[in-house]
Amino acid sequence: MNDGRSRASGFTLVEVLVALGILAIVMTVLYGTFSTSSVTARVVEERAEELSSLTGALDTLTREVRGALEQFSGTKSGMTFTALTPFHQDDVPLVQKVSYEFDEERLLRKTFQIDGDDKPVRTFLLLEEVTDPAFSFFNGQRWVDTWQTPGTLPAGVKVTFSYKRREVEAVIPVWAGR
């Protein structure tokens, strides 16, 4: 029964256009999902890096303040003391004169020669983008803004600042000060 018309096999132009439209919609949804995931992953990675920098700086500061030995002086913007540092030379911990200072939105760690002048031997940048910084010192009864008592150590040191829009406060006991 052939009526003179032959049926061609394949897709019509309308079917191809509908399939392409559906494919475009699916690809748009997938791109949006992956794009959002990529941005979220980048933000999480940046925050993890900020937290790592912050904890590293506070760990270094805490370790050295706890090991403070003598010659301790401090103000709201910085403190200097002699400490047993976590760094070693020939398997013996080093005794260094150390300074921590807030300067131009940065937290700096400086080391000095024990019997040398006041020129730092090395300066390390611990944190950037630090605002509203302050050190305070516990005298056994209350927190004070300066420590200029020769031959004595504070019982504790408190450091407060803002770091990349986060408020930070750390209270560090001075072991030798007890």
C-alpha positions in Angstrom: 0.0 0.0 0.0 2.1 2.7 -1.2 0.2 5.9 -1.8 3.2 7.6 -3.4 4.5 9.2 -0.3 7.7 7.9 1.3 8.5 8.3 5.0 11.9 9.7 5.5 13.6 8.6 8.7 15.3 11.2 11.0 14.3 14.2 13.0 12.4 17.2 11.9 13.7 20.7 12.4 11.2 21.3 15.2 12.3 18.2 17.1 16.0 19.3 16.8 15.2 22.8 18.0 13.2 21.5 21.0 16.1 19.2 22.0 18.6 22.0 21.7 16.3 24.3 23.9 16.1 21.6 26.6 19.8 21.0 26.4 20.5 24.8 26.8 18.2 24.9 29.9 19.9 21.9 31.5 23.4 23.4 30.8 22.4 26.7 32.3 21.2 25.1 35.5 24.4 23.0 35.7 26.6 26.0 35.1 24.9 28.0 37.8 25.3 25.1 40.3 29.0 24.6 39.5 29.7 28.4 39.5 28.1 28.8 42.9 30.1 25.8 44.2 33.3 27.3 42.9 32.7 30.6 44.5 31.8 29.0 47.8 34.9 26.8 47.7 37.1 29.9 47.1 35.5 31.8 50.0 36.0 28.8 52.4 39.6 28.5 51.2 40.3 32.2 51.9 38.7 32.0 55.4 40.7 28.9 56.2 43.9 30.7 55.2 43.0 33.7 57.3 42.3 31.4 60.3 45.6 29.6 59.8 47.5 32.9 59.7 45.7 34.1 62.9 46.3 30.9 64.9 49.9 30.7 63.8 50.6 34.3 65.0 48.7 33.7 68.3 50.5 30.4 68.9 53.9 32.1 68.4 53.0 35.0 70.6 51.6 32.7 73.3 54.5 30.3 73.3 57.0 33.2 73.8 55.0 35.1 76.4 54.7 32.0 78.5 58.4 31.6 78.3 59.2 35.2 79.3 62.1 35.3 81.6 63.0 38.9 82.5 63.4 42.5 81.3 59.7 42.7 80.5 58.2 46.1 79.5 55.1 46.9 77.6 52.6 49.5 76.4 49.3 49.3 74.5 51.1 49.1 71.2 53.9 46.7 72.0 56.0 44.7 74.5 59.6 43.6 74.8 61.0 40.8 76.9 63.7 38.2 77.2 62.4 34.7 76.5 63.3 31.1 75.9 62.2 30.8 72.3 60.9 27.7 70.5 63.8 28.0 68.1 66.9 25.8 68.8 70.6 25.9 68.0 72.5 22.6 68.5 69.4 21.1 70.3 69.4 23.9 72.9 66.6 26.5 73.0 67.7 30.0 72.4 67.3 32.9 74.8 66.4 36.0 72.8 65.2 39.5 73.4 61.9 39.6 71.6 59.5 42.4 70.8 55.9 42.3 69.5 54.6 45.5 68.1 51.5 46.7 66.3 52.6 49.1 63.5 50.6 50.4 60.6 47.9 47.7 60.8 50.5 44.9 61.1 51.6 42.7 64.0 55.4 42.4 63.9 57.8 40.1 65.8 61.3 41.4 66.2 64.4 39.7 67.7 67.4 41.5 69.1 70.9 40.6 70.4 70.7 40.0 74.1 73.6 42.3 74.9 73.4 44.4 71.7 71.8 47.7 70.8 68.1 48.3 70.2 68.4 47.6 66.4 66.5 44.4 65.5 68.4 41.5 64.1 65.3 40.1 62.4 61.8 41.4 61.8 58.9 39.0 61.0 55.5 40.0 59.8 53.0 37.9 61.7 49.7 39.5 60.6 48.4 42.2 58.3 45.1 44.1 58.3 45.1 44.4 62.1 43.1 47.3 63.5 42.2 48.5 67.0 45.2 46.7 68.6 46.0 46.8 72.4 48.2 44.9 74.8 47.3 45.0 78.5 49.1 43.4 81.5 47.7 41.7 84.6 49.4 42.9 87.8 47.7 40.2 90.0 44.7 42.4 90.8 43.7 44.2 87.6 44.6 44.8 83.9 46.9 47.8 83.3 47.9 49.5 80.0 51.7 49.7 80.7 54.2 47.4 82.4 57.4 49.2 83.4 58.2 47.4 86.6 61.9 46.4 86.4 62.7 42.9 87.5 59.1 41.7 87.6 56.9 40.0 85.1 53.1 40.4 84.7 50.9 37.5 85.7 49.3 37.6 82.3 49.2 39.5 79.0 46.0 40.2 77.1 46.0 41.1 73.4 43.0 42.4 71.6 42.5 43.5 68.0 40.4 43.2 64.9 41.7 41.0 62.1 39.9 41.1 58.8 36.6 42.1 60.4 36.9 39.6 63.3 37.3 40.6 66.9 40.2 38.7 68.6 41.1 38.5 72.3 43.7 36.3 73.8 44.6 36.1 77.5 48.1 34.5 78.0 49.4 33.5 81.5 53.1 34.3 82.0 54.4 31.1 83.7 57.5 32.7 85.3 55.4 35.6 86.6 53.5 33.4 89.1 
